[in-house]
Amino acid sequence: MTRHWAMSLFRPGPVRSDTPTAVRVVDCSPLTAPVTTQEVAAFRAHAKASGAPCAAVNVSTVSRGLTG
């Protein structure tokens, strides 16, 4: 069996990298921390006051979109 040309791209031994790799630590605590009812109410009030489109969505809007 002949050797495939792509096998010549692999060098024997451990994998080496010529450039250093930066390690970034991501803080996911804001995504997992509990949210109080007051924080939710404040967010909704701010979104509604700013005219954000997501603030106008309710159950009837979603069900109307799903049923056509």
Buried (B, 14 or more C-beta within 10 A) or exposed (E): EEEEEEEEEEEEEEEEEEEEEEEEEEEEEEEEEEEEEEEEEEEEEEBEEEEEEEBEEEEEEEEEEEEE
